[in-house]
Amino acid sequence: MSNLELGMVGNGSFSALVDRRSRIVWSCLPRFDGDPVFSSLLQDDPEPPHGFYEIVLSDFESSHQAYERNTAILRTTLHDRHGGAVEIVDFAPRYVDHGRTYRPLMLVRQVRRLAGRPHITVRVRPGSGWGAQPASTTWGSNHIRYVMPDTTIRLTTDAPLPYVLDETPFVVDEPVHLVLGPDETLSSAIATAARDTFERTREYWLDWSRSLSIPFEWQQAVIRAAITLKLCAYEGTGAIVAAMTTSIPEAANTERNWDYRYCWLRDAYFTVHALNRLGATKTMERFQGWITNVVAASEDGHLQPVYGIGREARLVERTVDTLSGYRGMGPVRVGNQAYEHLQNDVYGSVVLAAAQSFFDERLRHPGDVDLFEQLERVGEQAVRLYDQPDAGLWEFRTRASVHTFSALMCWAACDRLANIAAHLGLEDRAGDWREHADRIHADICERAWNEELGCFVDAFGGDNLDASLLMMEHVGFLPASDPRYVATVEAIEKRLRRGPYLFRYASDDFGTPETAFNICTFWFIDALCAVGRREEARELFENMLERCNGVGLLSEDLDPQSGELWGNFPQTYSMVGLILCAMRLSKSWEHGF
């Protein structure tokens, strides 16, 4: 049965998800939102006819999976019932060569014997058309070509080729190397190419991890989260996807199945913010280039909540019947209707994502007056729309309200524009934006406050709560010491907490949610620490670390009873929450020894 005990490998061009028995169950080519060449994650069949790539150990007994320390290199160890064992190393090459980052559409697998006389079977079965059609094959002396309508990939290997073609078991005496990538001839011997790219990729990730400004405590969890976020950035354009998958349901046997392989402006802001806190600023600079082009192409500063990673504006949502879905829990969706939604918080997300570029002296291309003027177009939309109904950050499909979080983020856009203008010496513009921010702030405090409940509520004039209200302190709208904020935290805890987890709201278009939303639990942990309940926050944070899968990754949701992960995977929101809470809660380096 499928589960989310998966590791991810990638290099900023593509990614692949690998289960604990070495099966690659998901990988889209030629980019994150493409047709899945390996799609068995969404097939309810333990032996699907195609859509996977695996190394099968005969008489399998157990396995273990772990990342090589501080890298995106995944090691899977398989043990058989006779004392034999093999190790499978998976990675996507990424390294700097002649001043450029090399990140081909290439997956390298290395298999070596650890003990005994293990027998393995190599099974490579890509497909296309969302699982509809297997690839056809041709081969040469050391390679197999897998031909599909829109792409051809080549497996080059020093394994006995007839055994790979016929899926015949063979004994692993010497290391086996398998390079799956473009339909091109390798320029060097297979083993040499695999070893060279391994060493250079390993060194790249060690150098990158070494550059992070990490907290004293929970270092390995933070480094793993940071690497995962970097792997979710599509470096061809600078876009950042919300997750690598589509249609992993938020809860068992529901239709809460969505395609998250796109760039939500809100999610991308949180990812950039987390990486900036760690000192990894290049992702911000690339995303800034992406968002600058989005803003430049918009009419009067209007922004959608989500775009394709190549800035595609239309993401027409459809279902496919060629894949049965995760554990058979369809539908499988491609595209996302949210591109049509009005979500007014996006204007704040864009300004917040760009704001650091005006103040960070490390950046090669700091923000300037031209960028500020582009952001002013976004801010003008925030001023116009802060008190207008929208679908909200939770993307309600059948109801609209003036959502407090949307208004809050519109305020943040004006507040940051005032700060940026002052920094640039544009005093008149700073005064104008400060006036807008103050007016919106006062309006939110009046219209989002429910006197009867004694707290802020999720919509102007409403009486419901949602977890996004916890962000009032995070974006600087209210200090944590403000009694109104403290009361709101306590009301949310009473209404939405389930054991050590937090739900995002009480109900939506589909009824009552069954799973906790991981980023909301992290928001709650952060809020508890802010209001002085630090030890409680640490306890809840430790619990969330235990909910990570075996290699330290999180999906979008989890079952509060079983702790099982649900929802699209790996979820950038969740990994962001882990990083920010660790940085808030950790002992300082000065006091940690």
VMD Tcl script that draws the C-alpha trace (Angstrom):
set ca {
  {0.00 0.00 0.00}
  {1.30 3.46 -0.92}
  {2.38 5.80 1.85}
  {4.39 8.96 2.19}
  {7.53 7.30 3.55}
  {9.34 8.77 0.58}
  {12.62 10.50 -0.03}
  {13.07 13.18 -2.66}
  {16.02 13.70 -4.93}
  {16.35 16.55 -7.39}
  {18.51 19.38 -8.64}
  {16.27 22.38 -9.38}
  {15.34 21.10 -12.85}
  {13.35 18.00 -11.91}
  {12.72 15.77 -8.92}
  {11.91 12.14 -8.13}
  {10.26 10.50 -5.13}
  {11.75 7.22 -3.95}
  {10.06 4.78 -1.57}
  {11.76 2.73 1.13}
  {12.27 -0.24 -1.20}
  {14.06 1.91 -3.82}
  {11.10 2.26 -6.19}
  {10.86 5.63 -7.91}
  {7.13 6.20 -7.71}
  {6.83 9.79 -8.99}
  {8.81 11.98 -11.36}
  {7.57 14.54 -13.86}
  {9.53 15.50 -16.96}
  {10.75 17.74 -18.37}
  {9.79 19.90 -15.35}
  {7.94 19.78 -12.04}
  {4.47 20.31 -13.55}
  {4.95 17.99 -16.53}
  {3.54 14.60 -17.41}
  {4.70 12.02 -14.82}
  {7.09 9.59 -16.44}
  {6.90 7.58 -13.21}
  {3.39 7.73 -11.76}
  {2.83 4.60 -9.67}
  {2.28 6.74 -6.56}
  {-1.15 7.43 -8.02}
  {-1.90 3.86 -9.08}
  {-3.77 1.58 -6.70}
  {-1.91 -1.52 -7.79}
  {1.05 -3.16 -6.02}
  {2.23 -4.37 -9.45}
  {1.29 -1.65 -11.94}
  {2.14 -2.41 -15.55}
  {4.33 0.69 -15.84}
  {5.10 4.01 -14.20}
  {8.01 3.07 -11.94}
  {11.76 2.41 -11.77}
  {13.01 0.06 -9.10}
  {15.85 -2.14 -7.92}
  {14.24 -5.31 -6.56}
  {16.18 -7.43 -4.07}
  {15.30 -11.12 -4.24}
  {13.94 -12.58 -0.97}
  {13.60 -9.06 0.43}
  {13.29 -8.81 4.21}
  {13.81 -5.22 5.35}
  {15.07 -1.80 4.31}
  {16.44 1.43 5.65}
  {16.53 4.84 4.01}
  {18.50 7.96 4.90}
  {20.05 10.98 3.27}
  {23.77 11.36 3.18}
  {24.47 14.03 5.76}
  {23.75 17.59 4.60}
  {23.11 16.61 0.98}
  {20.27 15.72 -1.38}
  {21.83 12.28 -1.94}
  {19.56 9.43 -0.82}
  {20.80 6.04 0.35}
  {18.45 3.05 0.51}
  {19.71 -0.21 2.04}
  {17.88 -3.44 1.24}
  {18.39 -6.68 3.22}
  {17.38 -10.17 2.12}
  {16.46 -13.19 4.24}
  {19.87 -14.82 3.73}
  {22.11 -12.10 5.14}
  {22.66 -10.37 1.84}
  {22.38 -6.62 1.46}
  {22.76 -3.92 -1.17}
  {22.93 -0.15 -0.97}
  {21.29 2.02 -3.62}
  {22.48 5.62 -3.91}
  {20.19 8.03 -5.76}
  {20.95 11.60 -6.75}
  {20.39 14.18 -9.44}
  {23.68 15.80 -10.47}
  {24.12 19.40 -9.37}
  {27.43 21.19 -9.25}
  {29.24 24.30 -10.42}
  {31.32 23.98 -13.56}
  {33.09 26.93 -15.24}
  {31.07 29.36 -13.16}
  {27.69 27.85 -14.06}
  {25.47 25.51 -12.11}
  {25.09 22.20 -13.91}
  {21.69 20.56 -13.25}
  {20.73 18.21 -16.08}
  {17.58 16.13 -16.36}
  {19.55 13.14 -15.12}
  {19.07 10.63 -12.34}
  {22.06 8.56 -11.24}
  {21.67 5.28 -9.32}
  {24.60 3.36 -7.88}
  {24.14 -0.15 -6.50}
  {26.78 -1.92 -4.44}
  {26.93 -5.11 -2.46}
  {27.19 -4.72 1.31}
  {26.96 -8.36 2.43}
  {26.33 -11.88 1.14}
  {25.46 -12.64 -2.47}
  {22.42 -10.49 -3.14}
  {20.39 -10.93 -6.31}
  {18.72 -7.85 -7.81}
  {16.33 -7.17 -10.66}
  {16.36 -3.81 -12.41}
  {12.91 -2.80 -13.62}
  {12.55 0.45 -15.58}
  {9.04 1.10 -16.87}
  {8.33 4.74 -17.72}
  {5.05 5.83 -19.21}
  {3.29 8.86 -20.63}
  {-0.16 10.37 -20.99}
  {-0.73 10.32 -17.23}
  {-0.17 6.60 -17.01}
  {-2.06 5.78 -20.17}
  {0.76 4.47 -22.30}
  {4.00 2.56 -21.61}
  {7.19 3.62 -23.33}
  {8.49 1.63 -26.27}
  {12.13 0.55 -26.18}
  {15.16 0.32 -28.42}
  {18.68 -0.44 -27.26}
  {22.36 -0.43 -28.06}
  {25.42 -2.04 -26.48}
  {25.24 -0.16 -23.16}
  {21.96 1.71 -23.24}
  {18.19 1.42 -23.53}
  {16.08 4.15 -25.11}
  {12.55 4.66 -23.74}
  {10.49 6.36 -26.41}
  {7.31 8.27 -25.55}
  {5.24 10.70 -27.63}
  {6.70 13.87 -26.10}
  {10.11 12.73 -24.87}
  {12.77 10.06 -25.14}
  {14.99 9.14 -22.22}
  {18.03 6.90 -22.16}
  {19.30 4.50 -19.51}
  {23.04 3.96 -19.76}
  {24.41 1.22 -17.54}
  {27.23 -1.22 -16.89}
  {24.72 -3.80 -15.63}
  {24.22 -6.75 -18.01}
  {21.90 -5.15 -20.55}
  {19.91 -8.31 -21.44}
  {19.11 -8.74 -17.74}
  {17.79 -5.19 -17.56}
  {15.77 -5.57 -20.75}
  {14.25 -8.88 -19.64}
  {14.05 -7.97 -15.93}
  {16.14 -11.02 -15.04}
  {17.67 -11.30 -11.54}
  {21.46 -11.21 -11.32}
  {24.10 -11.31 -8.61}
  {25.68 -8.04 -7.54}
  {29.41 -8.76 -7.37}
  {30.73 -5.43 -8.58}
  {29.14 -1.98 -8.26}
  {26.41 -1.29 -10.77}
  {25.83 2.19 -12.21}
  {22.66 3.37 -13.93}
  {22.34 6.81 -15.51}
  {18.85 7.79 -16.68}
  {18.66 11.02 -18.60}
  {18.44 12.69 -22.01}
  {18.80 10.63 -25.15}
  {22.48 11.48 -25.43}
  {25.70 9.50 -25.32}
  {27.75 9.85 -22.12}
  {31.09 11.52 -22.77}
  {33.00 9.18 -20.44}
  {32.85 5.65 -19.06}
  {29.66 4.95 -17.09}
  {31.35 4.20 -13.78}
  {33.66 7.19 -14.13}
  {30.79 9.54 -14.96}
  {28.70 8.25 -12.04}
  {31.54 8.55 -9.53}
  {32.59 11.98 -10.75}
  {29.09 13.45 -10.65}
  {28.54 11.88 -7.21}
  {31.60 13.54 -5.72}
  {30.89 16.89 -7.30}
  {27.22 16.80 -6.30}
  {28.10 15.78 -2.77}
  {30.58 18.64 -2.50}
  {28.03 21.13 -3.84}
  {25.45 20.26 -1.18}
  {28.01 20.19 1.62}
  {29.18 23.67 0.63}
  {25.62 24.96 0.36}
  {24.62 23.52 3.74}
  {27.77 24.93 5.32}
  {26.69 28.42 4.24}
  {23.40 28.30 6.18}
  {22.92 30.33 9.35}
  {21.22 27.60 11.36}
  {19.94 27.62 14.96}
  {21.87 25.80 17.68}
  {19.20 23.16 18.28}
  {17.57 20.81 15.75}
  {20.28 21.47 13.18}
  {19.79 18.34 11.09}
  {16.02 18.89 10.86}
  {16.54 22.49 9.74}
  {19.21 21.60 7.17}
  {16.98 18.89 5.72}
  {14.05 21.29 5.52}
  {16.23 23.92 3.83}
  {17.54 21.49 1.22}
  {13.97 20.37 0.53}
  {12.84 23.96 -0.01}
  {15.72 24.55 -2.40}
  {14.74 21.43 -4.36}
  {11.23 22.89 -4.74}
  {12.58 25.97 -6.54}
  {12.47 25.61 -10.32}
  {15.67 27.36 -11.29}
  {14.80 27.66 -14.94}
  {12.52 30.56 -14.04}
  {12.86 31.16 -10.27}
  {9.35 29.89 -9.45}
  {8.77 27.87 -6.28}
  {6.19 25.09 -6.26}
  {3.94 24.38 -3.29}
  {4.67 20.63 -3.53}
  {5.96 18.07 -6.00}
  {2.77 16.04 -6.28}
  {-0.83 16.27 -7.32}
  {-3.89 14.62 -5.83}
  {-2.56 13.15 -2.60}
  {-5.81 13.62 -0.62}
  {-5.91 15.77 2.48}
  {-7.70 12.92 4.26}
  {-8.66 9.34 3.46}
  {-11.62 8.80 1.12}
  {-12.31 12.45 0.41}
  {-12.26 14.47 -2.79}
  {-9.90 17.04 -1.27}
  {-7.39 16.23 -4.00}
  {-5.55 19.13 -5.60}
  {-2.63 19.74 -7.94}
  {0.10 21.64 -6.05}
  {2.85 21.61 -8.70}
  {2.54 25.35 -9.32}
  {3.76 28.60 -7.82}
  {1.42 30.17 -5.29}
  {2.61 33.68 -4.53}
  {1.76 33.21 -0.86}
  {3.58 29.89 -0.43}
  {6.58 31.21 -2.34}
  {6.81 34.22 -0.02}
  {6.93 31.99 3.04}
  {9.59 29.80 1.40}
  {11.73 32.81 0.47}
  {11.30 34.23 3.97}
  {12.48 30.98 5.60}
  {15.50 30.62 3.33}
  {16.38 34.29 3.86}
  {16.36 33.71 7.61}
  {18.94 30.99 7.01}
  {21.05 33.21 4.79}
  {20.24 31.38 1.55}
  {19.43 34.49 -0.49}
  {19.94 33.25 -4.06}
  {16.49 31.65 -4.11}
  {15.01 35.04 -3.21}
  {16.93 36.73 -6.00}
  {15.72 34.20 -8.57}
  {12.15 34.40 -7.29}
  {12.35 38.18 -7.41}
  {13.19 37.91 -11.10}
  {10.20 35.62 -11.63}
  {7.77 37.84 -9.73}
  {9.08 41.00 -11.43}
  {8.11 39.48 -14.75}
  {4.69 38.47 -13.38}
  {4.04 42.01 -12.18}
  {5.30 43.54 -15.41}
  {2.92 41.36 -17.42}
  {-0.10 42.09 -15.24}
  {-2.80 44.63 -16.05}
  {-2.88 47.47 -13.52}
  {-1.05 45.32 -10.97}
  {-3.76 42.61 -10.80}
  {-2.29 39.31 -9.64}
  {-3.58 35.76 -9.61}
  {-2.91 33.69 -6.51}
  {-1.11 31.01 -8.52}
  {0.78 30.70 -11.79}
  {2.56 27.98 -13.67}
  {6.28 27.74 -13.10}
  {6.84 29.28 -16.52}
  {4.41 32.11 -15.55}
  {1.51 30.41 -17.30}
  {-1.67 32.25 -16.30}
  {-4.22 29.57 -17.27}
  {-4.06 26.39 -15.20}
  {-7.33 24.84 -16.33}
  {-8.30 22.12 -13.88}
  {-9.29 18.72 -15.20}
  {-9.42 15.15 -13.97}
  {-7.73 12.17 -15.60}
  {-9.15 8.66 -15.53}
  {-5.92 6.88 -16.49}
  {-4.67 6.89 -12.88}
  {-6.82 5.56 -10.04}
  {-5.30 7.87 -7.44}
  {-3.35 7.49 -4.22}
  {-4.58 4.20 -2.70}
  {-7.36 4.38 -5.27}
  {-8.68 7.61 -3.77}
  {-9.34 9.65 -6.88}
  {-9.92 11.89 -8.62}
  {-6.51 12.72 -10.01}
  {-6.47 16.39 -10.96}
  {-4.24 18.29 -13.37}
  {-4.29 22.08 -13.16}
  {-5.82 24.14 -10.40}
  {-8.97 26.23 -10.49}
  {-7.45 28.60 -7.92}
  {-5.88 30.57 -10.77}
  {-9.37 32.04 -11.34}
  {-9.89 32.98 -7.68}
  {-9.71 36.39 -6.12}
  {-7.29 36.07 -3.21}
  {-6.37 39.55 -2.11}
  {-3.61 38.49 0.28}
  {-1.33 37.89 -2.72}
  {-0.52 41.60 -2.97}
  {1.04 41.52 0.46}
  {2.87 38.30 -0.35}
  {4.58 39.86 -3.35}
  {5.69 43.00 -1.51}
  {6.87 41.01 1.51}
  {8.86 38.63 -0.71}
  {10.64 41.55 -2.37}
  {11.11 43.80 0.67}
  {14.35 42.28 1.93}
  {16.06 43.04 -1.36}
  {15.98 46.74 -0.48}
  {17.72 46.28 2.86}
  {20.12 43.33 2.44}
  {23.62 44.53 1.59}
  {24.74 41.01 0.61}
  {22.68 40.91 -2.56}
  {24.26 41.30 -5.96}
  {21.23 43.17 -7.31}
  {19.56 45.07 -4.46}
  {16.12 46.59 -4.86}
  {16.05 50.03 -6.47}
  {13.58 52.76 -7.38}
  {12.48 50.92 -10.53}
  {11.51 47.84 -8.53}
  {9.83 50.00 -5.92}
  {7.69 51.65 -8.59}
  {6.64 48.24 -9.89}
  {5.70 47.21 -6.37}
  {3.68 50.38 -5.98}
  {1.32 49.04 -8.68}
  {0.83 46.00 -6.48}
  {0.30 48.20 -3.45}
  {-2.37 50.19 -5.26}
  {-4.32 46.99 -5.72}
  {-3.90 46.22 -2.01}
  {-5.36 49.61 -1.09}
  {-8.29 49.10 -3.45}
  {-9.09 45.51 -2.49}
  {-8.30 45.08 1.21}
  {-12.00 45.34 2.20}
  {-13.43 43.45 -0.77}
  {-14.74 39.86 -0.66}
  {-12.45 37.11 -1.88}
  {-11.89 33.36 -1.63}
  {-9.29 33.81 1.10}
  {-6.05 31.95 1.57}
  {-7.96 28.68 2.11}
  {-9.43 29.03 -1.39}
  {-13.10 28.51 -0.59}
  {-14.79 27.63 -3.87}
  {-18.43 28.45 -3.06}
  {-18.36 31.45 -0.74}
  {-16.67 34.83 -0.53}
  {-16.09 37.13 2.44}
  {-13.89 40.05 3.41}
  {-11.27 37.81 4.96}
  {-9.19 39.24 7.77}
  {-6.00 37.58 6.58}
  {-6.39 39.11 3.12}
  {-6.88 42.56 4.68}
  {-3.92 41.92 6.99}
  {-1.62 41.15 4.06}
  {-2.85 44.20 2.16}
  {-1.91 46.24 5.21}
  {1.51 44.55 5.18}
  {1.99 45.59 1.54}
  {1.37 49.25 2.42}
  {3.47 49.06 5.60}
  {6.49 47.63 3.76}
  {6.14 50.06 0.87}
  {6.26 52.90 3.40}
  {9.44 51.44 4.88}
  {11.03 50.92 1.47}
  {10.18 54.45 0.33}
  {11.73 55.89 3.48}
  {14.84 53.77 2.95}
  {15.13 55.09 -0.63}
  {14.70 58.67 0.58}
  {11.29 59.09 -1.10}
  {9.68 60.88 1.81}
  {6.46 61.90 0.03}
  {5.82 58.33 -1.09}
  {6.67 57.02 2.37}
  {4.10 59.36 3.88}
  {1.42 58.31 1.42}
  {1.98 54.60 2.02}
  {2.11 55.09 5.78}
  {-1.23 56.86 5.62}
  {-2.74 53.94 3.68}
  {-1.27 51.44 6.15}
  {-2.59 53.31 9.19}
  {-6.08 53.58 7.72}
  {-6.24 49.88 6.85}
  {-4.85 48.96 10.28}
  {-7.59 50.91 12.02}
  {-10.28 49.42 9.80}
  {-9.12 45.85 10.51}
  {-9.02 46.51 14.24}
  {-12.59 47.76 14.12}
  {-14.27 45.42 11.63}
  {-12.42 42.14 12.30}
  {-12.81 42.38 16.08}
  {-15.77 40.50 17.56}
  {-16.71 42.12 20.85}
  {-18.91 39.24 21.93}
  {-16.19 36.64 21.40}
  {-13.46 38.98 22.63}
  {-11.07 38.19 19.78}
  {-10.38 38.79 16.11}
  {-12.37 36.65 13.67}
  {-11.70 35.32 10.20}
  {-13.85 37.80 8.28}
  {-15.12 41.33 8.78}
  {-18.32 41.18 10.82}
  {-18.02 37.40 11.24}
  {-17.99 35.02 14.17}
  {-15.68 32.23 12.97}
  {-11.98 31.75 13.59}
  {-9.20 30.37 11.46}
  {-5.52 29.75 12.07}
  {-4.34 32.55 9.78}
  {-5.18 35.07 12.53}
  {-2.09 33.80 14.32}
  {-0.04 35.61 11.66}
  {-0.91 39.04 13.05}
  {2.23 38.99 15.17}
  {4.37 37.38 12.46}
  {3.82 40.19 9.95}
  {4.09 42.92 12.58}
  {0.43 43.96 12.69}
  {0.27 43.60 16.50}
  {2.94 42.88 19.10}
  {2.64 39.58 20.93}
  {2.03 41.53 24.14}
  {-1.16 43.10 22.81}
  {-4.11 41.72 24.84}
  {-6.17 41.43 21.65}
  {-3.58 39.13 20.10}
  {-3.25 37.03 23.25}
  {-7.04 36.66 23.41}
  {-7.14 35.60 19.76}
  {-4.47 32.95 20.29}
  {-6.42 31.57 23.23}
  {-9.69 31.55 21.28}
  {-8.08 29.73 18.35}
  {-6.59 27.20 20.74}
  {-10.01 26.53 22.24}
  {-11.80 26.29 18.89}
  {-9.26 24.60 16.58}
  {-6.76 22.65 18.67}
  {-6.99 18.85 18.60}
  {-4.43 17.40 20.99}
  {-0.99 18.63 19.91}
  {-2.23 19.73 16.47}
  {-4.16 22.64 15.01}
  {-6.87 22.59 12.36}
  {-6.97 25.53 9.95}
  {-10.72 26.13 10.42}
  {-13.85 24.36 11.64}
  {-15.60 23.80 8.29}
  {-15.40 24.56 4.58}
  {-17.15 23.82 1.27}
  {-16.60 20.08 1.80}
  {-17.70 19.91 5.43}
  {-15.60 19.38 8.55}
  {-11.88 18.74 7.94}
  {-10.55 15.42 9.24}
  {-6.84 16.23 9.31}
  {-4.68 18.89 10.90}
  {-2.89 21.34 8.62}
  {0.80 21.15 9.45}
  {1.69 24.77 8.79}
  {-1.14 25.83 11.15}
  {0.33 23.71 13.93}
  {3.66 25.44 13.36}
  {1.95 28.85 13.37}
  {0.37 27.94 16.70}
  {3.71 26.82 18.13}
  {5.26 30.10 17.00}
  {2.40 32.08 18.54}
  {2.66 30.23 21.87}
  {6.32 31.11 22.07}
  {5.59 34.73 21.18}
  {3.03 35.12 24.00}
  {5.39 33.58 26.57}
  {4.33 29.92 26.60}
  {7.76 28.77 25.45}
  {7.96 25.38 27.15}
  {4.57 24.35 25.79}
  {5.71 25.46 22.37}
  {8.90 23.41 22.59}
  {6.94 20.32 23.57}
  {4.57 20.69 20.61}
  {7.51 21.34 18.28}
  {9.30 18.19 19.39}
  {6.11 16.27 18.67}
  {5.97 17.70 15.15}
  {9.57 16.67 14.52}
  {8.54 13.12 15.41}
  {5.78 13.32 12.81}
  {8.29 13.83 9.98}
  {8.74 10.74 7.87}
  {11.84 8.57 8.15}
  {14.03 10.98 6.16}
  {12.76 14.19 7.78}
  {10.10 15.35 5.30}
  {6.52 16.50 5.86}
  {3.41 16.61 3.73}
  {0.57 19.11 3.99}
  {-1.67 17.38 6.56}
  {-1.68 14.66 9.20}
  {-4.25 12.53 10.93}
  {-4.46 13.72 14.55}
  {-5.32 10.21 15.75}
  {-2.76 8.06 13.92}
  {-0.16 10.70 13.05}
  {-0.16 9.49 9.43}
  {0.84 12.03 6.80}
  {-1.67 13.08 4.16}
  {-1.79 15.72 1.45}
  {0.66 16.72 -1.25}
  {4.32 16.02 -0.62}
  {6.76 17.36 0.32}
  {4.87 20.50 1.27}
  {6.94 23.68 1.27}
  {4.59 25.32 3.79}
  {5.29 22.54 6.29}
  {9.06 22.65 5.87}
  {8.94 26.45 6.24}
  {7.05 26.09 9.52}
  {9.68 23.69 10.85}
  {12.50 26.12 10.06}
  {10.85 29.21 11.52}
  {9.79 27.46 14.72}
  {13.26 26.00 15.22}
  {14.78 29.45 14.86}
  {12.27 30.96 17.29}
  {12.59 28.22 19.93}
  {16.25 27.23 19.81}
  {18.73 28.14 22.47}
  {21.21 30.70 21.19}
  {24.66 29.58 20.14}
  {26.08 31.64 22.99}
  {24.02 29.75 25.55}
  {23.76 26.37 23.86}
  {27.07 24.81 24.80}
}
mol new
graphics top color blue
foreach p $ca { graphics top sphere $p radius 0.5 }
foreach p [lrange $ca 0 end-1] q [lrange $ca 1 end] { graphics top cylinder $p $q radius 0.2 }
display resetview
